[in-house]
């Protein structure tokens, strides 16, 4: 009889997190940095902003609270990539998102890598945590 390996909630979530984050980057592969700055309509934000905003979510609502010793990637990013969380921090008007030429795409991708490493570290710390742990719930929300 073979032995079955039991995958923890955190380990399964880590796999979904990595898969989702990789898929997002795959969707951006055909885009140039200039393409990623375009805001096609008032209701949609530029792709570059979305790449950073999703990192902002994980950094702001998960890593800062649950990963001991976590350091912000950039002190300006909580303001720049906040969307509508007025009680959390101020944020620029949505219609201005396409006007920000900086940070460049390399910085945005560096931000994502920094945050992804932090989430991986946190999930490793939580591999034996109860499934209802608040950090796991928030990561699940972010992955979805």
C-alpha positions in Angstrom: 0.0 0.0 0.0 1.4 3.4 -1.0 1.5 6.3 1.3 -0.6 9.3 0.4 0.9 12.8 0.9 -1.5 15.1 2.5 -1.3 18.6 1.1 -2.0 21.4 3.6 -4.4 24.2 2.9 -1.4 26.6 2.7 0.5 24.4 0.3 -2.5 24.0 -2.0 -3.1 27.8 -1.8 0.6 28.4 -2.6 0.2 26.5 -5.8 -2.9 28.4 -6.8 -1.2 31.7 -6.0 1.8 30.9 -8.1 -0.4 29.6 -11.0 -2.5 32.7 -11.0 0.4 35.1 -10.7 2.2 33.3 -13.6 -1.0 33.4 -15.7 -1.3 37.1 -15.3 2.2 37.6 -16.6 1.5 35.3 -19.5 -1.4 37.5 -20.5 0.9 40.5 -20.6 3.6 38.8 -22.7 2.4 40.2 -26.1 2.1 43.8 -24.6 4.9 46.4 -24.9 5.5 48.7 -22.0 3.7 51.4 -24.0 0.7 49.1 -24.5 0.6 48.6 -20.7 0.2 52.3 -20.1 -3.0 52.7 -22.2 -6.2 53.3 -20.4 -8.8 52.2 -23.0 -11.8 53.6 -21.2 -12.7 55.4 -18.0 -13.9 52.1 -16.4 -10.6 50.2 -17.1 -7.2 50.8 -15.7 -3.9 50.3 -17.6 -2.4 46.8 -17.5 0.7 48.1 -15.8 -1.4 49.6 -13.0 -3.3 46.3 -12.5 0.0 44.4 -12.3 1.1 46.7 -9.5 -2.4 47.0 -7.8 -2.6 43.2 -7.3 0.8 43.3 -5.7 -0.4 46.2 -3.6 -3.4 44.2 -2.3 -1.2 41.3 -1.1 1.4 43.7 0.4 -1.2 46.0 2.1 -3.7 43.6 3.4 -1.6 40.5 4.0 2.1 40.9 4.2 2.2 44.0 6.3 0.0 42.4 8.9 1.0 38.8 8.9 4.6 38.4 7.7 7.0 39.3 10.6 9.6 41.8 9.6 8.0 42.5 6.2 9.3 45.8 4.6 7.5 47.8 2.0 9.0 47.7 -1.5 8.5 51.4 -2.0 7.0 53.9 0.4 5.0 55.6 -2.4 3.3 52.5 -3.7 0.6 52.3 -1.0 -0.7 55.7 -2.3 -0.1 55.1 -6.0 -1.7 51.7 -6.3 -4.5 52.0 -3.9 -7.9 51.9 -5.7 -10.8 52.8 -3.6 -9.8 52.0 0.0 -10.3 55.5 1.4 -10.0 54.4 5.0 -6.6 52.7 4.2 -4.8 55.5 2.4 -5.3 58.3 -0.1 -5.1 57.5 -3.8 -4.9 59.2 -7.1 -8.0 59.8 -9.2 -8.7 56.7 -11.4 -8.7 58.8 -14.6 -5.0 59.7 -13.9 -3.7 56.1 -13.8 -2.6 56.2 -17.4 -0.7 59.4 -16.9 1.9 57.9 -14.6 4.9 57.0 -16.7 6.8 56.0 -13.5 7.4 53.6 -12.1 8.4 51.8 -15.2 7.4 48.3 -16.0 10.7 46.9 -14.6 10.0 48.5 -11.2 6.4 47.2 -11.3 7.6 43.7 -12.1 10.3 44.0 -9.3 7.5 45.0 -7.0 5.5 41.9 -7.9 8.5 39.6 -7.4 9.2 41.2 -4.0 5.5 40.7 -2.9 5.4 37.2 -4.4 8.5 36.1 -2.4 6.8 37.5 0.7 3.6 35.6 0.1 5.6 32.4 -0.5 7.4 33.0 2.8 4.2 33.6 4.6 2.6 30.5 3.2 5.6 28.5 4.2 5.1 29.8 7.8 1.4 28.9 7.6 1.8 25.4 6.2 0.5 23.9 9.5 -2.0 26.7 10.2 -5.7 26.0 10.6 -7.6 26.4 7.3 -9.6 29.3 8.7 -6.5 31.4 9.5 -7.3 35.0 8.4 -4.1 35.3 6.3 -5.1 32.2 4.3 -8.6 33.7 3.8 -7.1 36.9 2.5 -4.7 35.2 0.2 -7.6 33.1 -1.2 -9.5 36.3 -1.8 -6.5 37.8 -3.6 -6.0 34.8 -5.8 -9.7 34.9 -6.8 
